[in-house]
Amino acid sequence: MDLVKRDDHRGLLADIETVRQILADNPTFIKAVHSVVLPRPKRLELGSMLDDHLEFQPLWSSLFEILVHKHRFNILPAVLECIEAAIHAENDEVKVELVLARDHSDNVLAQISRLLQNILKHKVILSATVDPSLIGGFTASTHSMLVDASLRDNLERFAGRKTQ
């Protein structure tokens, strides 16, 4: 990540989250910018709408312009993921997506984060969400690992053993 100073990593990560939120709020946006039906100037104009709210606007503007010109705007989510992973790796961090069956206090989340940090031997950046369909327990995933300690998974495995 030589293009961005280490001091700027948090701002770049915030930009990535902002872009992800905009894309989540507008699920057809990528499809529209990637469309061959729209002329390139219109697609460039649409792509430039994304960088209006970003701290590193010139950097993002260049990236979006390249993706539009190469007709590769559809890979934007993967590009964001790669940039995020590179920043975390450079900072000796690992992002963990934690899905819990119910809400937990900040103290419990901090304990989980410390345990994961001891296991993974990296600073943990925890992103926690709730999914009641897990029934109980949790899932924790990184870019290369998945731990499924949910009651739903245990019940499904148990049911599978019973039918065999």
RONU-274854 format. One record per residue (C-alpha): residue in three letters; x, y, z. Coordinates in nm, 4 decimals. Each point is the difference from the previous one (the first is absolute). Example, Ala and Ser with C-alpha at 12.3 -4.5 7.8 and 13.67 -1.06 7.14 Angstrom:
// RONU-274854
REC  res      east     north        up
REC  ALA    1.2300   -0.4500    0.7800
REC  SER    0.1370    0.3440   -0.0660
// end
This chain:
// RONU-274854
REC  res      east     north        up
REC  MET    0.0000    0.0000    0.0000
REC  ASP    0.2738    0.2433   -0.0950
REC  LEU   -0.2500    0.2355   -0.1647
REC  VAL   -0.1523    0.0847    0.3360
REC  LYS    0.1941    0.0801    0.3169
REC  ARG   -0.0562   -0.2245    0.3004
REC  ASP   -0.1523    0.2971    0.1840
REC  ASP   -0.2668    0.0138   -0.2701
REC  HIS   -0.1050   -0.3660    0.0237
REC  ARG   -0.2943    0.0670    0.2313
REC  GLY   -0.1344    0.2659   -0.2357
REC  LEU    0.0335   -0.2366   -0.2944
REC  LEU   -0.1801   -0.2753    0.1932
REC  ALA   -0.2758    0.2498    0.0855
REC  ASP   -0.0292    0.0815   -0.3705
REC  ILE   -0.0329   -0.3708   -0.0796
REC  GLU   -0.2836   -0.0333    0.2524
REC  THR   -0.1701    0.3079   -0.1456
REC  VAL    0.0170   -0.1438   -0.3527
REC  ARG   -0.1303   -0.3353    0.1243
REC  GLN   -0.2908    0.1728    0.1730
REC  ILE   -0.0859    0.1996   -0.3115
REC  LEU    0.0068   -0.3191   -0.2076
REC  ALA   -0.2126   -0.1837    0.2579
REC  ASP   -0.2542    0.2841    0.0001
REC  ASN   -0.0042    0.0015   -0.3830
REC  PRO    0.0201   -0.3657   -0.1096
REC  THR   -0.0347    0.0784   -0.3724
REC  PHE    0.2743    0.2649   -0.0015
REC  ILE    0.2830   -0.2298   -0.1144
REC  LYS   -0.2207   -0.1504   -0.2683
REC  ALA   -0.0877    0.3473   -0.1300
REC  VAL    0.3623    0.1197   -0.0104
REC  HIS    0.1082   -0.3294   -0.1576
REC  SER   -0.2756    0.0101   -0.2634
REC  VAL    0.0961    0.0087   -0.3651
REC  VAL   -0.3323    0.1694   -0.0737
REC  LEU    0.1169    0.3278    0.1546
REC  PRO    0.2638    0.2006   -0.1861
REC  ARG    0.3419    0.0167    0.1689
REC  PRO   -0.0345    0.3703    0.1015
REC  LYS   -0.3256   -0.0798    0.1833
REC  ARG    0.1620   -0.3019    0.1712
REC  LEU    0.2954    0.2203    0.1026
REC  GLU   -0.2430    0.2566    0.1388
REC  LEU   -0.1792   -0.2689    0.2009
REC  GLY    0.3305   -0.1403    0.1266
REC  SER    0.1133    0.3448    0.1089
REC  MET   -0.3100    0.0317    0.2184
REC  LEU    0.1535   -0.2591    0.2332
REC  ASP    0.3099    0.1992    0.0858
REC  ASP   -0.1801    0.3216    0.1015
REC  HIS   -0.0096   -0.1044    0.3665
REC  LEU    0.3468   -0.1529    0.0292
REC  GLU    0.3090    0.1323    0.1749
REC  PHE    0.2342   -0.1273   -0.2721
REC  GLN   -0.2140    0.1269   -0.2866
REC  PRO    0.2806    0.0277   -0.2620
REC  LEU    0.1148   -0.3572    0.0642
REC  TRP   -0.3526   -0.1423   -0.0200
REC  SER   -0.0836    0.2125   -0.3031
REC  SER    0.2992   -0.1462   -0.1847
REC  LEU   -0.0927   -0.3549    0.0978
REC  PHE   -0.3641    0.0416   -0.1015
REC  GLU    0.1037    0.1596   -0.3309
REC  ILE    0.2355   -0.2905   -0.0782
REC  LEU   -0.2682   -0.2561    0.0839
REC  VAL   -0.2530    0.1766   -0.2236
REC  HIS    0.2472    0.0351   -0.2884
REC  LYS    0.1022   -0.3657    0.0236
REC  HIS   -0.3661   -0.0993    0.0365
REC  ARG    0.0822   -0.1703    0.3302
REC  PHE   -0.2096    0.2008    0.2471
REC  ASN   -0.1668   -0.3246    0.1054
REC  ILE    0.3205   -0.1066    0.1805
REC  LEU   -0.0137    0.3016    0.2335
REC  PRO   -0.1122   -0.2025    0.3075
REC  ALA    0.2927   -0.2415   -0.0482
REC  VAL    0.2407    0.2924   -0.0446
REC  LEU   -0.1269    0.1549    0.3246
REC  GLU    0.0505   -0.3314    0.1784
REC  CYS    0.3578   -0.0299   -0.1311
REC  ILE    0.0896    0.3545    0.1045
REC  GLU   -0.1488   -0.0578    0.3437
REC  ALA    0.1876   -0.3302    0.0426
REC  ALA    0.3292    0.1613   -0.1070
REC  ILE   -0.0421    0.2813    0.2530
REC  HIS   -0.0828   -0.2439    0.2785
REC  ALA    0.2965   -0.2225   -0.0911
REC  GLU    0.2370    0.2962   -0.0012
REC  ASN   -0.1249    0.0974    0.3464
REC  ASP    0.0244   -0.3594    0.1304
REC  GLU   -0.3777   -0.0135    0.0339
REC  VAL   -0.2641   -0.2482   -0.1009
REC  LYS   -0.3650    0.0859   -0.0598
REC  VAL   -0.2386   -0.2436    0.1641
REC  GLU   -0.3661   -0.0123   -0.0968
REC  LEU   -0.1777   -0.1184    0.3141
REC  VAL   -0.3640   -0.1053   -0.0321
REC  LEU   -0.1792   -0.0559    0.3288
REC  ALA   -0.3376   -0.1546    0.0699
REC  ARG   -0.0940    0.2954    0.2224
REC  ASP    0.1283    0.3381    0.1146
REC  HIS    0.2836    0.0002    0.2510
REC  SER    0.1490    0.2737    0.2148
REC  ASP    0.3113    0.1905   -0.0999
REC  ASN    0.1854   -0.1841    0.2793
REC  VAL   -0.0851   -0.3388   -0.1508
REC  LEU    0.1051    0.1185   -0.3466
REC  ALA    0.3289    0.1294    0.1438
REC  GLN    0.0614   -0.3393    0.1654
REC  ILE   -0.0704   -0.1800   -0.3272
REC  SER    0.2326    0.2390   -0.1814
REC  ARG    0.2813   -0.0679    0.2510
REC  LEU   -0.0484   -0.3766   -0.0317
REC  LEU    0.0103    0.0201   -0.3788
REC  GLN    0.3084    0.2207    0.0180
REC  ASN    0.1765   -0.2640    0.2115
REC  ILE   -0.0981   -0.2753   -0.2434
REC  LEU    0.0779    0.1897   -0.3216
REC  LYS    0.3134    0.1774    0.1295
REC  HIS   -0.1084    0.3242   -0.1682
REC  LYS   -0.1914    0.3055    0.1113
REC  VAL   -0.3667   -0.0765   -0.0637
REC  ILE   -0.2309    0.2425   -0.1764
REC  LEU   -0.3398   -0.1323    0.1031
REC  SER   -0.3158    0.0504   -0.2013
REC  ALA   -0.2962   -0.1438    0.1907
REC  THR   -0.3524   -0.0599   -0.1260
REC  VAL   -0.2990   -0.1901    0.1349
REC  ASP   -0.1734   -0.2874   -0.1793
REC  PRO   -0.2709   -0.1630    0.2132
REC  SER   -0.0172   -0.2933   -0.2440
REC  LEU    0.3209   -0.1290    0.1618
REC  ILE   -0.2238   -0.0853    0.2991
REC  GLY    0.3004    0.0218    0.2353
REC  GLY    0.3763    0.0367   -0.0190
REC  PHE    0.1881    0.1804   -0.2757
REC  THR    0.1966   -0.0178   -0.3218
REC  ALA    0.3337    0.1754   -0.0422
REC  SER    0.1662    0.0400   -0.3375
REC  THR    0.3059    0.1620   -0.1484
REC  HIS    0.1084    0.0036   -0.3632
REC  SER    0.1484   -0.3494    0.0488
REC  MET   -0.1810   -0.1625    0.2924
REC  LEU   -0.3521   -0.0811    0.1201
REC  VAL   -0.0928   -0.1162    0.3480
REC  ASP   -0.3643   -0.1064    0.0268
REC  ALA   -0.0937   -0.0463    0.3633
REC  SER   -0.3684    0.0639   -0.0517
REC  LEU   -0.2749   -0.2131    0.1450
REC  ARG   -0.1596   -0.0133   -0.3447
REC  ASP    0.3146   -0.1594   -0.1489
REC  ASN    0.0245   -0.2492    0.2867
REC  LEU   -0.3656   -0.0968   -0.0430
REC  GLU    0.0434   -0.0392   -0.3766
REC  ARG    0.3058   -0.2225    0.0489
REC  PHE   -0.1822   -0.2021    0.2658
REC  ALA   -0.3034   -0.0436   -0.2272
REC  GLY    0.2328   -0.1106   -0.2804
REC  ARG    0.1544   -0.2685    0.2213
REC  LYS   -0.3408   -0.1249    0.1103
REC  THR   -0.1175   -0.0557   -0.3600
REC  GLN    0.3136   -0.1893   -0.1037
// end
